[in-house]
Amino acid sequence: MIILASQSPRRKEILKDILQDVPFEGCPSFFDERSIEDNNCYQLCLKEAVAKAKDVAASHPQDYIIASDTMVLYRNKELGKPKDRQQALEMLRALSGDEHVVITAYCIVKGNKILKERIVSASLFIEKMADLEIEEYIETGSPFDKAGGYGIQDKDFINSRILSGDIYTIMGLPKKELTADLLELGLINND
């Protein structure tokens, strides 16, 4: 069985598209990401993905666990999920009219063994937003479960342009890379 260590509807949809008819389950990790430290955001992102995978693998040792972590970097500073309205406002004001990097790291684990791990990044530009537009977006509640306080799929509010990488990396599960790894492991077919 394949288990996605996430409750994210976006990640579930991407994995469903990759797996086609192969069944999988979602089982979130309750690992405290703040317990890991690393000055390198890329390595930190990967360490957090691995920790989530191993957390779920502890109770599912015979299954293949896929876990990922996504970070938004703005001017070399990590922007996590906003804790409150003010923090969401500050993040979106900063990102508005500027470019930033999104890192998604993922791993595939079985038992205690890491079978695959990758760090993928993308960069994008968010068009300038007026404070009123930001406030309207915050009112939807969408910013609070997303790194950087926004979802690229929220096109009614966020007008963005991908500069490098792809939308799946930004949404939290790099489709091309994960598909290649699952094919190599024999967990999906190339049909």
QUILINLIN-V513551 format. One record per residue. RES is the residue in one letter. PSI is psi in whole degrees, 0 to 359 (* if undefined). D_FIRST is the distance of its C-alpha to the first C-alpha in Angstrom with 1 decimal. Layout:
RES_PSI_D_FIRST + RES_PSI_D_FIRST
//
This chain:
M_144_0.0 + I_134_3.8 + I_131_6.5 + L_119_10.0 + A_63_12.5 + S_154_15.1 + Q_2_16.8 + S_121_18.8 + P_328_19.2 + R_314_20.2 + R_320_17.1 + K_318_14.9 + E_318_17.3 + I_314_17.2 + L_321_13.5 + K_319_13.6 + D_320_16.5 + I_314_14.9 + L_341_11.8 + Q_256_14.2 + D_1_12.6 + V_123_8.9 + P_151_7.4 + F_163_6.3 + E_155_7.9 + G_130_10.9 + C_102_11.9 + P_149_15.2 + S_144_16.7 + F_22_20.1 + F_136_21.3 + D_102_24.9 + E_333_25.2 + R_351_29.0 + S_353_28.8 + I_139_28.2 + E_144_31.3 + D_133_32.0 + N_340_34.9 + N_111_33.0 + C_326_31.0 + Y_314_28.8 + Q_323_27.9 + L_316_27.6 + C_315_25.1 + L_316_22.9 + K_321_23.4 + E_321_22.4 + A_315_19.1 + V_317_18.4 + A_319_19.5 + K_315_17.2 + A_314_14.2 + K_327_15.5 + D_312_16.4 + V_322_12.9 + A_332_11.6 + A_326_14.5 + S_1_13.0 + H_62_9.4 + P_340_10.5 + Q_355_7.9 + D_161_5.1 + Y_123_6.3 + I_129_8.6 + I_124_10.9 + A_147_14.2 + S_164_17.6 + D_142_21.1 + T_136_24.1 + M_147_27.7 + V_127_30.9 + L_124_33.8 + Y_116_37.3 + R_46_40.1 + N_19_38.0 + K_134_37.2 + E_134_33.8 + L_110_33.6 + G_202_30.9 + K_132_30.3 + P_137_33.7 + K_335_34.6 + D_178_37.3 + R_316_39.3 + Q_317_41.7 + Q_322_39.1 + A_317_37.4 + L_313_41.0 + E_316_41.7 + M_312_38.5 + L_326_39.0 + R_318_42.7 + A_314_42.0 + L_334_39.4 + S_123_41.7 + G_19_43.6 + D_171_42.0 + E_158_39.1 + H_175_36.3 + V_141_33.1 + V_127_29.5 + I_131_27.1 + T_124_23.4 + A_143_21.6 + Y_163_17.9 + C_159_15.7 + I_125_12.4 + V_144_12.0 + K_125_10.3 + G_236_12.3 + N_11_15.7 + K_128_15.8 + I_117_16.1 + L_322_15.0 + K_147_16.6 + E_141_18.8 + R_154_21.2 + I_124_24.0 + V_143_25.1 + S_160_28.1 + A_157_30.1 + S_148_33.5 + L_164_35.0 + F_130_38.2 + I_126_38.6 + E_153_41.9 + K_133_44.4 + M_138_43.9 + A_155_46.7 + D_323_46.3 + L_320_46.4 + E_319_43.4 + I_315_41.5 + E_316_42.6 + E_320_41.4 + Y_316_38.0 + I_323_37.7 + E_333_38.7 + T_340_35.5 + G_350_33.5 + S_323_31.2 + P_339_32.2 + F_347_31.1 + D_22_27.3 + K_134_27.7 + A_135_28.8 + G_353_32.3 + G_18_32.8 + Y_160_32.0 + G_128_29.4 + I_337_30.3 + Q_350_29.1 + D_62_31.9 + K_341_34.4 + D_340_36.9 + F_325_37.6 + I_116_36.5 + N_107_38.2 + S_164_36.6 + R_122_36.8 + I_126_34.2 + L_325_36.2 + S_157_33.5 + G_199_29.8 + D_170_27.9 + I_328_26.9 + Y_324_23.2 + T_317_24.0 + I_325_26.3 + M_350_23.8 + G_6_21.3 + L_99_18.8 + P_107_20.5 + K_311_19.3 + K_312_21.1 + E_317_20.1 + L_320_16.4 + T_314_16.4 + A_317_18.3 + D_319_16.1 + L_323_12.9 + L_314_15.2 + E_324_16.6 + L_353_13.4 + G_18_12.8 + L_342_9.5 + I_162_11.8 + N_161_15.2 + N_17_18.5 + D_*_19.6
//
